[in-house]
């Protein structure tokens, strides 16, 4: 198989089989991310794709799911993407779900009709690393799109019947804008119908512009307690009828379906952690993190 490091697979989807159809990330300049810094974006050569599919066909002839790699395969235009998906389907005809992460901006150059065709071939669930619905924050972290883009592109996915996830990156606005980040992200998500809202906590990794800004005193990271308080504000304001997952180190048990039904429990658990949790232990756990 032709994989280019780093290989990131979403742990909430079946993590095998995988197929790489693009390398790196078209944007590669979010201020908190170094994941694909050394990997220029390019399409995987067709010959590699076909060789990989022959291997997969031998190993997993009845595969029902596959994850498409890497950061944002849907950046390819419809005309480039579709022949690749058709090739995948030719070798793995029983596939029902082609899962992939992608950027909000990757939906822009596709019509609803084209998105419907992607759904028909199996791209029926995608994950969008939105991170924030607050325009100040989106600009601050150089995400490359606005809250209006999020609304417009996600609505196209809804029209096409493609289920999607959106993420909230806890802590990424720093202390300066924490409240607005939480409230405005919930406001934008509430206008949409994501099947899942996911939250991760910001860790400042070496080599990221955001860490350099923090070292120069231009960005004030939240303490672990402030992260939890921001997460609580986000949850208080969120009204989406969806699944909810959090990668927060201590709050993993808050993940599950039926967010609205579980919201009071999530909030009381967060309150309890904020009042009685061991913040030193949380800080120590964060130092071991290697991905968001
Ligand atoms: S966070 Fe996602 S979109 Fe931003 S640079 Fe990293 S991989 Fe690319």
Boltz pocket constraint, residues with backbone or C-beta under 6 A from the ligand:
constraints:
  - pocket:
      binder: B
      contacts: [[A, 25], [A, 26], [A, 27], [A, 28], [A, 29], [A, 30], [A, 33], [A, 34], [A, 35], [A, 36], [A, 71], [A, 103], [A, 129]]
      max_distance: 6.0
